[in-house]
């Protein structure tokens, strides 16, 4: 079985004033920890980013 880590739409727009993600600091730490574990086990990591025009979430 092959494993991979998908990181989907973790972007600056999630942390803009007035539109902050719930417990965002903990989310970032969790994502950072998962990326570190994936790298240490040579697990593939895929970063997926939604692109919208400036000013749009």
C-alpha positions in Angstrom: 0.0 0.0 0.0 1.3 3.5 -0.9 0.6 6.5 1.4 0.4 10.2 0.6 -0.4 13.4 2.5 -2.8 15.9 0.8 -2.6 19.5 2.1 -5.6 21.3 0.5 -6.2 25.0 0.5 -4.1 26.0 3.5 -3.4 29.6 2.5 -2.9 33.1 3.8 -6.6 34.0 3.0 -7.6 31.6 5.8 -6.1 34.0 8.4 -7.2 37.4 7.2 -8.7 39.7 9.8 -12.4 39.2 10.1 -12.2 35.8 8.3 -10.0 33.8 10.6 -10.2 30.0 10.6 -11.3 28.4 13.9 -8.3 27.5 16.1 -6.0 28.4 13.2 -2.7 28.3 15.1 -3.4 24.7 16.2 -4.4 23.9 12.6 -1.1 25.2 11.3 0.9 23.3 13.9 -0.9 20.1 13.1 -0.3 20.5 9.3 3.4 21.3 10.1 3.7 18.2 12.2 2.1 16.0 9.6 4.4 17.4 6.9 7.4 16.7 9.1 6.3 13.1 9.7 5.6 12.6 6.0 9.0 13.9 5.0 10.8 11.7 7.6 9.1 8.6 6.2 9.6 9.7 2.5 5.8 9.8 2.1 4.6 11.8 -1.0 3.1 15.2 -0.1 0.7 17.0 -2.5 -0.2 20.6 -1.9 -3.5 21.7 -3.6 -4.3 25.4 -3.9 -7.5 27.0 -5.1 -6.8 30.2 -7.0 -9.4 32.9 -7.0 -9.0 36.6 -8.0 -7.5 39.0 -5.4 -9.8 39.8 -2.6 -11.9 36.7 -3.0 -11.8 33.9 -0.4 
